[in-house]
Amino acid sequence: MSALRKHEIAFHALGDPTRRAIFEKLERGPLSVAHIAKGMSVTRPAVSQHLKVLREAKLISMDRDGTRSIYRIDPEGLKVIHTWLDRFWDEALYNFSQLAEATEKSKHKK
Amino acid sequence: METIELTTISKEVLVNASQETAFKVFTEKIHSWWPKSHHIGTNPLVESVLEGSKDGRWFSRHEDGSIANVGHVLVWDPFGRLVLAWQVDGNFHYDPNLITEIEVQFIPEGPASTRVKLEHRDLQKLMGGKKIIADMDGGWGMIMNLYKEVADAA
């Protein structure tokens, strides 16, 4: 899978308000499904479905603690988004430096 | 935790230009150096404008006459420092509730040499912010393809 594709998946996974709410809960620390579902207006199976999408986007990961599943933020998904923006700024600053240098040169010609 | 590092992008470039030139090109010529595919609004871009003052607007003008907001100026300190609020989400839509900060420092190293340090921070807001991509094919995916075309052509 290309880096671009992964990036789209990560953004898409966070395009849903419920999934964002789940993701934000996990930003505070690892939680079980029961704790994630607590206080949310959607059903437990719906929460599980959202967790699956977030896991597939590598935004969260799951560990077993006995019979419980514990979910936590997986830096991998954020890394993909970060990489994309990182490349964007490389290109933007390259363009900028070329233009700044050309501008400086033309100033001295006058 | 690794996540924290991932919320900021830091870049540094040494430019053969005076501090004043570097600052002016960055702000007044943003239209010329900003990667072309990277704009908001559905219509072709005419120009990107960054108003040179605190609270100055940052927007783009399009062929159909429409204007798309990008953000605004948080700190305007010519020719040394600039902080911009980038209020565009992952779907390239303006969101007044979303602010990711871009801080740019122009550090003179000689009469025609300036170190430009850029930091794009609060990226976690971009990721957890409101209205992030809902439509993969029409939104970010399309922009990605355009971006790639431009990059390949360059």
Interface residues (C-beta under 8 A of the other chain):
Chain A: L4 H7 E8 A10 F11 H12 L14 G15 D16 P17 R20 F23 E24 E27 I73 P75 L78 K79 I81 H82 L85 D86 F88 W89 D90 E91 A92 L93 Y94 N95 F96 S97 Q98 L99 A100 E101 T103 E104 K107
Chain B: M1 E2 T3 L6 T7 I9 K11 V13 V15 N16 A17 S18 T21 A22 K24 V25 F26 K29 S32 W33 W34 P35 H38 G90 N91 A112 T114 V116 L118 H120 L123 Q124 L126 M127 G128 K130 I132 I133 A134 M136 W140 G141 M144 Y147 K148 A151
